[in-house]
Amino acid sequence: MTENNTILSIRDLSVRFSLRGRVLHAIRGLSLDVHRGESLAIVGESGCGKSVLNKNLIGLLDSNGFIDEGSIRYYGMEKDESAPDLYGQDENGVYADLAKFKKEKDWLRVRGKEVCMILQDPMTSLNPLKTIGAQIGEAIRLHQGLRGKALKEAVLSIMRDVRIDNPERRYKQYPHEFSGGMRQRALIAIGMAAHPKLLIADEPTSALDVTVQRRILDHLGKLTAEMGTAVLFITHDLGLAAERAEQLVVMHRGRIVESGPALEILQHPQHPYTKRLVSAAPSLASARIESAHKQGISVTDEELTGAGKGATSTDAIIRVEGLTKEFDIRGAKKGNDTFLAVDDVSFELRRGTTLAVVGESGSGKSTAANMILQLLEPTAGKIFFDGVDTSTMSRTELFHLRRRLQAVFQNPYGSLDPMYSIYRLIEEPLKIHGYGTLEYAKQEIARAEATGREPEEWMTKLVEASEGSRTLSAAEKRELNPKKLRVERAAELLDMVALPRSAMRRYPNELSGGQRQRVAVARALALNPEVIVLDEAVSALDVLVQNQILYLLNDLQAQLGLSYLFITHDLAVVRQIADDVIVMEKGKLVEANTTDELFNNPVEDYTRELIEAVPGRNIQLNL
């Protein structure tokens, strides 16, 4: 690249935040260049400063954030003579110093056509009161000036480009009628609408399944090649970064610790932090395994990935037979007013094992999980829990089933009440089910006898005193006080998920994404369940935290004999944690096998496509 190809040049940038009288330095002395037509990826764990950097590029820095020093030179736009102090010229040409931009009118010249950002969370970025078509159309109308029929055709065209199915119908729908993957595609369509010169993609595909991810990124690559658009990737997926970006920048605690050609850094990491990222990345699990095998290195998959495989149980804790779910379609034409989300699906979850359910967005995997969780009623079919048909259970029996069957969802900030403290969040299920009472103790001792588990010590003491008609002493009453027992249980659960007990006094917004997910796991464990349904439980986390959560789940399974139903679009994670895998496509189960056999000998073309789409799978690593 020659110097005049530079589109963005950042020099010695430092950014700080004022937080309750304290100063937090988010970026320290950062310098980097982005060239026209180049794709550059910035990787690092949550809190390293990568998203803060991008907010500075588009004028979205929080009001308590300040640029202390440094420059952000953008070379893509013409000089505004009404604000000459914002512009300058050097050997690369005329530039706008974005670090000096303060007024909204100046930023309006930048956003959209010059620099555009695709954000990670579509639910906070999309307007719930506007249709998807109207929101994409707004971006096209503002930057291309189209109206009426021409505008609608342009919207439908870009919806097709990002693989939104049935765009004519989807055009009229609202964000809540889209799946998570579909909403992310809509965001990408909005970002690409004005054909920006610099596209900032902040975790643009973390919520998408691997095949759609590949199509979207292929399209972004085509945009870069045809229009000379520079792409700045922000990602925690090192496999994606190495596969899609020419240059790689590794950030840690606000500083750049390593930079250079992406593949070279991945194969020969120099900084200890970079080495940690490479070793922890689930997307590189298959690459590590296959590279080892090619080089004749004698290591097990477990040593490479940390997966807890090898369970031999044949006893099914959950059995699904002929499960079917139809939904009514709002506004559909007569004769086409239902949608078959799950179509005659049957499978088993073996006790003490992990069963992964994989497939593209819309394949029906989350719908099947929600029926197992009793959050949706099946149209047809049966669900058996420990041999009992759940459709025959009374309301009381279904209430007690919650102790045995729990869930951890994708977005912990959305599933945890922000008004509750961490203690109250964990205490809530304990309080609802009567944890600490004699009735609860009797029920749990009976369950322990049936499942071979050991009851908690307090339960035995309370029941023995009751059966012996013995009055508890004052010391025993204090020891067995329900409130005290709930506090002790909450502390024990925080220990299990490796969070400090002091976290009980904090609130979800005071924790990182990984910490919030640990709280969600602790809450799910509160009632000592036998099965946990994990619906995309690690997909939104950075690689180090993701790796920590996977190891945590693995350890908890070994300690407590848990069974996991793992819903995911990320086959890289599947290789790490699952014993068995079922593959779903358009509501149908198309393939089922052990994890190793499925990866080594996939039968269906669809399964092979999913495996081949895993980012970084074919990268040769130095082990």
C-alpha positions in Angstrom: 0.0 0.0 0.0 1.2 3.5 -0.8 0.8 6.4 1.5 -1.9 8.1 -0.6 -4.2 5.0 -0.1 -4.7 6.0 3.5 -8.4 6.6 4.4 -7.9 6.8 8.2 -4.8 7.7 10.3 -5.0 7.7 14.1 -2.0 9.1 16.0 -1.4 9.0 19.8 -5.1 8.9 20.7 -5.9 8.9 24.4 -9.5 8.8 25.7 -10.7 9.0 29.3 -14.0 8.7 31.1 -15.2 10.4 34.3 -17.0 7.9 36.5 -18.3 9.1 39.9 -15.3 11.3 40.5 -12.9 8.7 39.2 -11.0 8.8 35.9 -10.9 5.7 33.6 -8.4 5.7 30.8 -10.0 3.7 28.1 -7.5 4.3 25.3 -3.8 5.1 25.8 -1.5 6.4 23.0 -3.1 4.4 20.2 -1.9 4.7 16.6 -3.0 2.8 13.5 -3.7 3.3 9.8 -6.5 2.0 7.6 -6.1 2.0 3.8 -8.7 2.2 1.1 -10.1 -1.2 0.2 -8.4 -2.8 3.2 -10.0 -4.8 5.9 -8.5 -4.4 9.4 -9.6 -6.3 12.4 -9.3 -5.2 16.0 -9.5 -8.0 18.6 -9.4 -8.1 22.3 -11.6 -9.0 25.3 -14.5 -6.8 26.5 -13.2 -3.6 28.1 -10.0 -3.4 26.1 -11.2 -0.2 24.3 -12.0 -1.4 20.8 -15.7 -0.2 20.8 -14.7 3.1 22.5 -12.3 3.7 19.5 -15.1 3.1 17.0 -17.4 5.5 18.8 -14.8 8.2 18.4 -14.8 7.6 14.6 -18.5 8.3 14.3 -19.2 10.9 17.0 -21.0 8.6 19.4 -18.7 8.9 22.4 -20.6 9.0 25.7 -21.1 12.5 27.3 -18.6 11.6 30.1 -15.9 10.6 27.6 -13.1 13.0 26.5 -10.3 12.9 24.0 -7.2 14.0 26.0 -4.8 14.1 23.0 -4.1 12.7 19.6 -5.6 13.1 16.1 -8.1 11.1 14.0 -7.4 12.0 10.4 -10.0 10.9 7.8 -9.1 11.5 4.2 -12.4 10.6 2.5 -14.3 13.9 2.4 -14.1 17.4 1.0 -13.1 20.4 3.1 -15.9 22.4 4.7 -14.9 26.0 4.2 -17.3 27.1 7.0 -15.3 25.1 9.6 -11.6 25.4 8.4 -10.2 24.6 11.8 -11.5 21.0 11.6 -9.5 20.3 8.4 -5.9 20.1 7.4 -3.5 18.7 4.7 -0.5 16.5 4.8 1.4 14.1 2.4 -1.8 11.9 2.1 -4.0 14.8 1.1 -6.8 16.8 2.7 -8.1 15.4 5.9 -10.8 16.0 8.5 -9.6 15.7 12.1 -12.5 13.8 13.7 -11.0 14.3 17.1 -11.9 18.0 16.8 -15.5 17.4 15.7 -17.9 18.6 18.4 -21.1 19.8 16.7 -23.8 17.5 15.4 -24.0 19.3 12.1 -20.4 18.4 11.4 -20.9 14.8 12.3 -23.9 14.6 9.9 -21.5 15.1 7.0 -19.5 12.1 8.2 -22.2 9.5 9.3 -23.7 7.3 6.6 -22.0 8.1 3.3 -18.5 8.6 4.7 -18.3 6.4 7.8 -21.0 4.0 8.9 -21.2 1.6 11.8 -23.0 -1.8 12.1 -23.7 -2.4 15.7 -23.8 -5.7 17.6 -27.2 -5.5 19.4 -30.1 -5.1 17.0 -32.7 -4.9 19.8 -31.3 -1.6 21.0 -30.4 -0.3 17.6 -33.7 -0.9 15.8 -36.9 1.2 16.4 -39.6 -1.2 17.8 -42.3 1.1 16.5 -41.2 1.2 12.8 -41.3 -1.6 10.3 -38.1 -3.1 9.0 -38.8 -1.7 5.5 -39.3 1.8 6.8 -36.0 1.7 8.8 -33.9 0.5 5.9 -35.7 2.9 3.6 -34.9 5.8 5.9 -31.2 5.2 5.4 -31.5 4.9 1.6 -33.8 8.0 1.4 -31.4 10.2 3.4 -28.3 9.3 1.4 -29.6 8.5 -2.0 -32.7 10.7 -2.2 -35.0 7.9 -3.5 -38.8 8.1 -3.0 -41.9 6.0 -3.6 -41.6 2.9 -5.8 -37.9 3.4 -6.4 -37.2 3.5 -2.7 -39.2 0.4 -2.0 -37.4 -1.5 -4.8 -34.0 -0.4 -3.4 -35.0 -1.6 0.1 -36.1 -5.0 -1.3 -32.9 -5.3 -3.2 -30.7 -4.8 -0.2 -32.9 -7.1 1.9 -32.2 -9.8 -0.7 -28.5 -9.0 -0.6 -28.3 -9.7 3.1 -30.3 -12.9 2.7 -33.6 -11.7 4.4 -36.0 -14.4 3.2 -39.4 -13.4 1.6 -38.5 -9.6 1.6 -41.9 -8.6 0.3 -43.6 -9.9 3.4 -40.7 -9.1 5.8 -40.7 -5.5 4.5 -44.0 -4.8 6.5 -42.9 -6.6 9.7 -41.6 -5.1 12.9 -38.3 -6.0 14.7 -40.1 -8.2 17.3 -41.4 -10.4 14.4 -37.8 -11.1 13.3 -35.4 -13.7 14.8 -32.2 -12.5 16.4 -30.3 -13.4 13.2 -32.8 -11.7 11.0 -32.7 -8.5 13.0 -28.9 -8.5 12.7 -29.3 -8.8 8.9 -31.6 -5.8 8.9 -28.9 -3.8 10.8 -26.3 -4.8 8.2 -28.7 -3.7 5.4 -29.1 -0.2 7.1 -25.3 0.1 7.4 -24.6 -0.8 3.8 -27.4 1.3 2.3 -25.3 4.4 1.7 -22.2 2.5 0.4 -19.9 4.2 2.9 -16.2 4.7 2.3 -15.3 3.3 5.7 -17.5 0.6 7.2 -17.1 -0.1 10.9 -18.4 -3.5 11.7 -18.7 -3.9 15.5 -19.3 -7.6 16.1 -21.6 -7.6 13.0 -22.1 -11.3 12.9 -21.8 -12.6 16.4 -25.5 -13.3 16.6 -25.7 -15.1 13.2 -25.3 -18.7 12.4 -22.1 -19.7 10.6 -23.6 -20.1 7.1 -25.4 -16.7 7.1 -22.2 -15.2 8.7 -20.2 -16.4 5.7 -22.7 -15.0 3.2 -22.8 -11.6 4.9 -19.0 -11.4 5.2 -18.7 -12.5 1.5 -20.9 -9.6 0.6 -18.8 -7.2 2.7 -15.7 -8.5 1.0 -17.4 -7.9 -2.4 -18.2 -4.4 -1.3 -14.6 -3.8 -0.4 -13.3 -5.1 -3.6 -15.7 -3.4 -6.0 -16.1 0.0 -4.3 -12.8 0.4 -2.5 -14.6 0.5 0.8 -12.4 0.1 3.9 -13.7 -2.3 6.5 -12.8 -2.0 10.2 -13.8 -5.2 12.0 -14.3 -5.3 15.7 -14.6 -8.9 16.8 -13.7 -11.3 19.6 -13.5 -14.2 17.0 -9.9 -14.7 16.1 -10.8 -17.3 13.4 -13.1 -14.7 11.7 -10.4 -12.0 12.1 -7.7 -14.1 10.5 -9.9 -15.4 7.7 -11.5 -12.0 6.7 -9.0 -9.3 7.6 -5.7 -8.5 6.0 -4.3 -6.7 9.0 -4.9 -7.5 12.7 -4.6 -5.3 15.7 -4.6 -6.8 19.2 -5.8 -4.4 22.0 -5.4 -4.9 25.7 -6.3 -2.4 28.4 -6.6 0.5 26.0 -3.2 -0.2 24.2 -2.2 -2.0 21.1 0.1 -4.9 22.1 0.6 -6.4 18.7 -0.2 -5.6 15.1 0.6 -6.9 11.6 -0.6 -9.3 8.9 -3.5 -11.3 10.4 -2.4 -14.8 9.5 1.1 -14.2 10.6 0.0 -13.0 14.1 -2.3 -16.0 14.4 0.4 -18.5 13.5 3.2 -16.7 15.3 1.8 -14.7 18.2 4.5 -12.8 20.1 2.7 -11.1 23.0 1.6 -13.2 26.0 -1.9 -11.8 25.7 -2.2 -12.6 22.0 -1.1 -16.2 22.8 -3.9 -16.4 25.4 -6.5 -15.2 22.9 -5.3 -17.8 20.3 -5.4 -20.7 22.7 -8.8 -19.7 24.1 -10.6 -19.1 20.8 -13.4 -21.7 20.2 -13.5 -20.9 16.5 -10.0 -22.3 16.3 -10.8 -25.5 18.1 -11.2 -27.5 14.9 -8.1 -25.9 13.5 -6.1 -26.9 16.6 -7.4 -30.4 16.4 -6.8 -30.8 12.6 -3.4 -29.1 12.7 -2.3 -31.4 15.4 -3.5 -34.5 13.5 -1.8 -33.3 10.3 1.5 -32.8 12.2 1.2 -36.2 14.0 1.0 -34.6 17.4 -0.3 -37.1 19.9 -2.8 -35.1 22.0 -6.4 -35.8 22.8 -9.3 -33.5 21.8 -9.9 -32.9 25.5 -6.4 -31.6 26.0 -6.8 -29.3 23.0 -10.2 -28.0 23.8 -11.0 -28.6 27.4 -14.2 -30.5 26.5 -15.6 -33.0 29.0 -16.5 -35.8 26.6 -16.8 -39.5 27.1 -20.0 -39.9 29.1 -21.4 -43.4 28.5 -24.9 -43.1 30.0 -27.7 -44.6 27.9 -30.5 -43.5 30.2 -32.5 -40.6 28.7 -33.4 -37.8 31.0 -35.3 -36.0 28.2 -37.0 -37.8 25.3 -38.8 -35.9 22.6 -41.2 -37.8 20.2 -42.7 -36.3 17.1 -42.5 -32.7 18.4 -44.3 -30.3 16.1 -45.1 -26.6 16.4 -47.2 -24.4 14.0 -47.5 -20.6 14.4 -50.2 -18.4 12.9 -48.8 -15.7 10.5 -50.1 -12.2 11.0 -51.4 -10.7 7.7 -50.9 -13.9 5.7 -53.1 -14.7 2.7 -55.8 -17.3 3.1 -54.5 -20.8 2.8 -51.0 -19.7 3.8 -51.7 -18.6 7.4 -49.5 -21.0 9.4 -45.8 -21.5 9.7 -44.4 -24.9 10.6 -41.5 -24.0 12.9 -40.8 -27.6 14.2 -41.8 -30.6 12.1 -42.0 -34.0 13.7 -38.7 -33.9 15.6 -37.6 -36.8 17.9 -34.4 -37.0 20.0 -33.0 -38.0 23.4 -30.7 -36.2 25.9 -28.7 -38.8 27.8 -28.3 -38.3 31.5 -25.1 -36.5 32.5 -24.2 -35.6 28.9 -24.4 -32.5 26.6 -26.6 -32.6 23.5 -26.0 -29.8 21.0 -28.8 -28.7 18.8 -27.4 -26.8 15.8 -28.8 -25.2 12.7 -29.3 -21.8 11.0 -31.5 -19.1 12.3 -35.1 -20.1 11.8 -34.3 -23.9 11.8 -36.6 -24.4 14.9 -33.9 -25.2 17.5 -34.9 -22.4 20.0 -38.6 -23.2 19.4 -38.0 -26.9 20.3 -36.1 -25.8 23.4 -38.9 -23.5 24.5 -41.4 -26.3 24.2 -39.2 -28.5 26.4 -39.0 -25.6 28.9 -42.8 -25.4 28.8 -42.7 -21.8 27.5 -44.5 -22.9 24.3 -47.2 -25.5 23.9 -46.6 -28.1 21.2 -49.0 -28.5 18.3 -48.3 -32.2 18.3 -45.9 -34.7 19.8 -44.7 -35.5 23.4 -42.0 -34.5 25.7 -40.9 -37.0 28.4 -38.9 -35.8 31.4 -37.3 -38.7 33.3 -39.9 -41.0 31.7 -42.9 -38.9 32.5 -45.1 -37.3 29.8 -45.0 -33.5 30.7 -48.4 -33.0 28.9 -50.0 -35.1 31.7 -48.5 -33.1 34.5 -50.7 -30.9 36.7 -49.8 -27.2 37.4 -48.3 -28.2 40.7 -46.2 -30.9 39.0 -45.0 -28.5 36.3 -44.1 -26.0 39.1 -41.9 -28.7 40.7 -40.4 -29.5 37.3 -38.8 -26.0 37.4 -36.5 -27.3 40.1 -35.2 -30.0 37.8 -35.2 -28.1 34.5 -33.7 -24.6 34.2 -32.5 -22.3 31.4 -29.7 -19.9 30.6 -30.4 -17.5 27.7 -28.3 -15.6 25.3 -28.6 -12.1 26.6 -28.0 -12.0 30.4 -28.8 -8.3 30.5 -32.2 -9.0 29.0 -33.0 -11.9 31.2 -31.8 -10.4 34.5 -34.0 -7.7 36.1 -31.8 -4.5 36.2 -33.8 -3.4 39.3 -32.8 -6.4 41.3 -29.5 -6.8 43.1 -27.4 -9.9 42.3 -28.5 -11.4 45.6 -32.1 -10.8 44.9 -31.8 -12.3 41.4 -30.4 -15.5 42.9 -32.7 -15.5 45.9 -35.9 -15.1 43.8 -36.2 -18.8 42.7 -35.2 -20.0 46.1 -37.9 -17.8 47.8 -40.6 -18.8 45.2 -40.0 -22.5 45.8 -39.8 -22.2 49.6 -36.1 -23.0 50.0 -35.4 -23.4 53.8 -38.8 -24.7 54.7 -39.7 -28.1 56.0 -41.9 -28.9 53.0 -39.1 -28.0 50.6 -36.7 -30.2 52.6 -39.0 -33.2 52.5 -39.6 -32.9 48.7 -35.9 -32.5 48.0 -34.9 -35.5 50.1 -37.5 -37.6 48.2 -35.9 -36.3 44.9 -32.4 -37.0 46.2 -33.4 -40.6 47.0 -34.9 -41.1 43.5 -31.9 -39.6 41.7 -29.1 -40.8 43.8 -28.0 -37.3 44.8 -27.0 -36.2 48.3 -29.5 -33.8 50.0 -28.1 -30.6 51.5 -27.2 -31.0 55.2 -29.8 -28.5 56.5 -32.6 -30.6 54.9 -31.7 -33.7 56.8 -31.4 -31.8 60.1 -34.8 -30.2 59.6 -36.6 -33.4 58.6 -35.1 -35.5 61.4 -36.2 -32.9 64.0 -39.7 -32.9 62.5 -40.0 -36.7 62.4 -38.7 -37.0 65.9 -41.2 -34.4 67.1 -38.3 -32.6 68.6 -38.4 -28.8 69.2 -35.5 -27.0 67.7 -33.1 -25.2 70.0 -32.5 -21.5 69.7 -29.2 -22.1 68.1 -30.7 -24.6 65.6 -33.5 -22.1 64.8 -30.9 -19.4 64.0 -28.9 -22.0 61.9 -31.9 -23.2 60.0 -33.6 -19.8 59.5 -34.9 -19.7 55.9 -33.5 -16.2 55.2 -30.1 -17.3 56.5 -30.1 -20.5 54.4 -31.0 -18.5 51.3 -28.1 -16.1 51.9 -25.7 -19.0 52.4 -27.0 -20.7 49.3 -26.5 -17.5 47.2 -22.9 -17.2 48.5 -22.3 -20.9 47.7 -23.6 -20.4 44.1 -21.4 -17.4 43.6 -18.4 -19.5 44.7 -19.5 -22.2 42.2 -19.4 -19.7 39.3 -16.2 -18.1 40.5 -17.7 -14.7 41.4 -16.7 -12.9 44.6 -19.4 -12.9 47.3 -19.3 -9.1 47.4 -21.0 -9.2 44.0 -24.3 -9.9 45.9 -24.6 -6.2 46.7 -24.1 -5.1 43.1 -26.5 -4.8 40.2 -26.4 -6.3 36.6 -25.3 -2.9 35.0 -22.3 -2.9 37.3 -21.0 -6.2 35.9 -19.3 -7.2 32.6 -21.1 -9.4 30.1 -19.2 -12.4 31.2 -20.0 -11.7 34.9 -23.7 -11.3 34.1 -23.7 -14.7 32.4 -22.1 -16.2 35.4 -24.9 -14.8 37.5 -27.4 -16.3 35.1 -25.7 -19.7 35.5 -25.8 -19.3 39.3 -29.5 -18.5 39.2 -30.1 -21.5 37.0 -28.2 -23.7 39.5 -30.1 -22.3 42.6 -32.7 -25.1 42.8 -30.2 -27.9 42.1 -31.5 -28.8 38.6 -30.7 -32.0 36.7 -31.0 -30.4 33.2 -30.1 -26.9 32.0 -31.1 -25.6 28.6 -28.5 -23.2 27.3 -29.8 -21.1 24.4 -26.8 -19.4 22.7 -25.4 -19.0 26.2 -21.9 -17.9 25.1 -22.4 -16.5 21.6 -22.2 -12.9 22.6 -19.1 -13.2 24.9 -15.5 -12.5 24.0 -13.2 -15.5 23.5 -11.5 -15.4 27.0 -14.8 -15.1 28.8 -16.4 -17.6 26.5 -13.7 -20.1 27.2 -14.1 -19.5 31.0 -17.8 -20.1 30.8 -17.3 -23.3 28.8 -14.8 -24.6 31.3 -17.2 -23.6 34.1 -20.1 -25.5 32.5 -17.8 -28.5 32.0 -16.6 -28.5 35.7 -20.2 -28.1 37.0 -21.3 -31.0 34.8 -18.6 -33.2 36.3 -19.3 -32.1 39.9 -23.1 -32.1 39.8 -23.9 -34.7 37.1 -25.8 -32.1 35.1 -27.3 -32.7 31.6 -27.1 -29.9 29.1 -29.3 -29.2 26.1 -27.0 -26.7 24.2 -28.7 -24.6 21.6 -26.2 -22.9 19.3 -25.4 -21.8 15.8 -21.6 -21.9 16.6 -20.2 -25.3 15.6 -16.9 -24.3 17.0 -18.3 -24.3 20.5 -20.1 -27.6 19.8 -16.7 -29.3 19.2 -15.6 -28.1 22.6 -18.5 -29.1 24.8 -21.0 -31.5 23.2 -21.1 -35.3 23.5 -23.9 -35.7 20.9 -25.2 -33.4 18.1 -28.5 -33.1 16.3 -28.7 -30.9 13.2 -31.9 -29.0 12.3 -32.9 -27.5 9.0 -36.2 -25.7 8.3 -37.9 -27.3 11.3 -36.7 -30.9 10.6 -34.1 -33.0 12.2 -31.7 -33.9 9.3 -28.8 -35.6 11.1 -27.8 -36.9 14.5 -24.5 -38.4 15.8 -21.8 -38.2 18.3 -19.7 -35.0 18.0 -16.5 -36.5 16.7 -18.4 -38.7 14.2 -20.4 -35.8 12.9 -17.4 -33.6 12.4 -15.3 -36.4 10.8 -18.0 -38.0 8.7 -21.0 -35.7 8.1 -23.7 -37.4 6.0 -25.8 -34.5 4.9 -24.7 -31.7 2.6 -26.3 -29.2 4.9 -24.2 -30.5 7.8 -21.0 -30.3 5.7 -21.9 -26.7 4.8 -22.3 -25.8 8.4 -18.9 -27.3 9.3 -17.1 -25.7 6.4 -18.5 -22.3 7.3 -16.8 -22.3 10.7 -14.4 -19.3 10.6 -10.7 -20.3 10.8 -11.4 -24.0 10.6 -8.9 -24.6 7.8 -6.1 -22.3 9.1 -2.9 -24.1 9.7 -1.7 -23.3 13.2 1.8 -23.7 14.8 1.2 -26.0 17.7 
